[in-house]
Structures are given as C-alpha cells and as structure tokens.
Amino acid sequence: MNGLPLPDPSRVPGVLGRIVQERAGDYREASPDFGPARPAACLFEAALGGPDLALIAEVKRASPSQGAIAPLDPAAAARAYQSGGAAAISVLTEPRHFDGNPQALHSVVGAVELPVLRKDFVVHPAMLSEAAEWGASATLLMVSVLKEATGAYLQAAHHLGLDALVEVHDETELDVALESGARIIGVNNRDLTTLDINLAVSPRLIRLARQRGFTGVLVAESGYRSPDQIAQIRGLADAVLVGSSLAGSGDLTRAARELLAV
Ligand SMILES: O=P(O)(O)OC[C@@H](O)[C@@H](O)c1c[nH]c2ccccc12
C-alpha cells in the first residue's frame, strides 16, 4: 500500500500550524513509498492495557511553551523512567522546538525493554517508515494535523507494524478518531494552537469515548504535575502521558514513582 495524501499545513492554525509547515518542508523531497509490510507486535498497546493506570514517560528536553526544560541524556532518562515504573517511553524527535532528534529515539530503543513511541508531527508517510526502521513500537498521529487523512495514516502505521496513538483535543476530532478505527486514543489537555492547558478536557472526552462504545485504550495527555491531578483520571484513563514535570524534576526515577503514588 502506498500513496497517502499529504496534509495541507495551511489548514492548521497557530503554533501547531507553524511547526507543521516546517515539518512538511523537511520531508518535501522524501519518498512517499513506505515499503513492505512488517509484522505487528502491538507491544505499546499491550503495555497500556493492564488494570492499573500506566505511565508513558516522555523524554522532552524543550518545548514551545517552556523553552529549555532539561539537557537530558535520552538513554539515561529512559532507564531512569523504567526504574520509576513507567510502562512505555515517549521520545520527541522534532528538532526545532522540542530539541529532539532521530538519535535520541535510537538510543532509547537500545537502552530499555519498554516499548517506545516516536513523538513527532507526522505529515508525511516517510516519517512512519523512519519510526519503524528506528525501532519504535508506536507513532503519534494527530487528528488536528491529519484531519480526514487520519484513517489512511493509521492503516499505513499498522501496515508497518506500528501501533498508533491517535491524538484528539475536542469532540469533533474524537469523532474522526473513532471513525478511523483507532485502537489507542490520546486526549491532549493542551490546545496546541494556543498552548493553553485545561485538565478537564481529558476526563470529559474519555467519558464521551466510552459512551460512544470505544473499547480500546484511552490516554490522558499533558499538564500533569501532581498525584492529585493524576487521581482525577484514575479509573477513567488506561494511561497517562507525562513529559515536562518529570523531565524537569532532577530525579526522574523518583518523580515517576511519586507521580504514580496514590
Ligand atoms: O509536558 P507535558 O505537559 O507533560 O505533556 C507531555 C505530552 O503530552 C506533550 O509533550 C504532547 C502531547 N501531544 C503532543 C504533540 C506534539 C508534541 C508534544 C505533545
């Protein structure tokens, strides 16, 4: 299978739109063919599917909202998260705003047993082939970027043996994710067009997804800094994705453990 539509970055507003434009430029010359099928291991999905709230801990050195967070060594950070009880690791590979790179993903894949999510602004099929080649278990797919092409990118990710975290921020995007056949849906508390965080977004859309009959994995994303805040999604979400508060803590193992403590 080949020939995915390329999303139109001019339809994406705000900060997100700018990053998506840059990423589309980076991959303008890349081949649209993403090669032969690979077997699916579904390790990322399995790691989040247990009875307890699973932590996806993120290797995040910088962000557009905070600037520099911490000069983490990706492999050491991932090992520290693993010791602290993380179920999976997310690694930013976006270079300009998140200080990520492909090598960070490579190092993390080699350093831990846990499944690894490639966190980037996927705007081209080559980004999926790369994720598979680099050893990632999963890729992020953002409905705010891919819109009606989300389902096609999801199929492509599955074809390459990757799980996909399909990210939404409002009800309209949730409907697109549900229709796409997503098995893992992430609800981002951060509006990436303005960078504002509202921790009420995840519980609301997670409840709605369940009401609509979604039986897959649900992930609450962004803005979590304390066990109290985590308590608001216990029993609702299957997993929580945390970056900045862990990455900037100085002691990643301890911060992960403390965040998960009831
Ligand atoms: O650092 P935080 O607030 O804990 O958030 C982590 C993660 O959810 C966030 O990095 C994120 C969620 N969706 C994204 C899409 C692109 C880049 C980054 C993200």
The ligand as an SDF file (V2000), in Angstrom:
LIG
                    3D

 19 20  0  0  0  0  0  0  0  0999 V2000
    4.9670   18.0180   29.0420 O   0  0  0  0  0  0  0  0  0  0  0  0
    3.5790   17.6040   29.3730 P   0  0  0  0  0  0  0  0  0  0  0  0
    2.6800   18.7470   29.6700 O   0  0  0  0  0  0  0  0  0  0  0  0
    3.5690   16.5600   30.4700 O   0  0  0  0  0  0  0  0  0  0  0  0
    2.9780   16.8950   28.0640 O   0  0  0  0  0  0  0  0  0  0  0  0
    3.5020   15.6780   27.5590 C   0  0  0  0  0  0  0  0  0  0  0  0
    2.8770   15.3730   26.1890 C   0  0  0  0  0  0  0  0  0  0  0  0
    1.5270   15.1320   26.3630 O   0  0  0  0  0  0  0  0  0  0  0  0
    3.1330   16.5100   25.2000 C   0  0  0  0  0  0  0  0  0  0  0  0
    4.5130   16.5860   25.0230 O   0  0  0  0  0  0  0  0  0  0  0  0
    2.4360   16.3530   23.8550 C   0  0  0  0  0  0  0  0  0  0  0  0
    1.1940   15.8600   23.6340 C   0  0  0  0  0  0  0  0  0  0  0  0
    0.8890   15.8540   22.3170 N   0  0  0  0  0  0  0  0  0  0  0  0
    1.9350   16.3490   21.6460 C   0  0  0  0  0  0  0  0  0  0  0  0
    2.1240   16.5210   20.2680 C   0  0  0  0  0  0  0  0  0  0  0  0
    3.3170   17.0260   19.8400 C   0  0  0  0  0  0  0  0  0  0  0  0
    4.3240   17.3950   20.7370 C   0  0  0  0  0  0  0  0  0  0  0  0
    4.1510   17.2050   22.1090 C   0  0  0  0  0  0  0  0  0  0  0  0
    2.9630   16.6890   22.5660 C   0  0  0  0  0  0  0  0  0  0  0  0
  1  2  2  0
  2  3  1  0
  2  4  1  0
  2  5  1  0
  5  6  1  0
  6  7  1  0
  7  8  1  0
  7  9  1  0
  9 10  1  0
  9 11  1  0
 11 12  2  0
 11 19  1  0
 12 13  1  0
 13 14  1  0
 14 15  1  0
 14 19  2  0
 15 16  2  0
 16 17  1  0
 17 18  2  0
 18 19  1  0
M  END
$$$$
